[in-house]
Amino acid sequence: MKFHSIFLVGPMGAGKSTIGRLLSAELHSEFFDSDKVIEERCGANIPWIFDMEGEAGFREREEQVIDELTQMTDIVLATGGGAVLRDANRKHLSSRGTVVYLCTSVEQQLARTAKDRNRPLLQQDNPEQILRELFLQRDPLYRSIADIIIETDQRNPKWVVQELKKRLS
């Protein structure tokens, strides 16, 4: 199956990295995770970047990386949950490939991210409230650029990949 690049968007804990890796293996394409690329280039993890540069500094780096990666062909890209906050990112994602919104509930996000210390936005007292606020802000943005929307709650990543392949062909 020949395809253009596929860009996975959605909230943290939706399964973008896991599904992206599996999908890229199925499609024999290269996989990128924009957060990992940022960490490799900085030589530091995301929480450290947030501490040193604030969210604005991180978003600058993220915009550069997304611009660069979306210009590549035949890749699968997992983006960070907040990548859709910037107009430039939404424009690059929607115009340069197929955007897949991996949609998940706040409950599922909490279950999947409970022990993850690498998520700066959740290192506060009430992660559930934060996730609900992020959902209200970001869900319309994910939907505005999505070519395909797939619910990932209670779904095996392999099932999601097979469903995605069906919808892509």
Salt bridges, closest charged atoms under 4 A:
GLU26 OE1 - LYS165 NZ 2.64
GLU39 OE1 - LYS36 NZ 3.60
GLU53 OE2 - ARG61 NH2 2.62
GLU55 OE2 - ARG59 NH2 3.00
GLU60 OE2 - ARG86 NH1 2.77
GLU62 OE1 - ARG59 NH1 2.83
GLU63 OE1 - ARG86 NH1 2.71
ASP67 OD1 - HIS92 NE2 3.45
ASP67 OD1 - ARG96 NH1 2.75
GLU68 OE2 - ARG41 NH2 2.48
ASP74 OD2 - LYS2 NZ 2.68
ASP87 OD1 - ARG90 NH2 2.25
GLU107 OE2 - ARG132 NH2 2.56
ASP116 OD2 - ARG119 NE 2.84
GLU128 OE2 - ARG132 NH2 2.92
ASP139 OD2 - ARG143 NE 3.00
GLU163 OE1 - LYS166 NZ 3.49
GLU163 OE2 - ARG167 NE 3.01
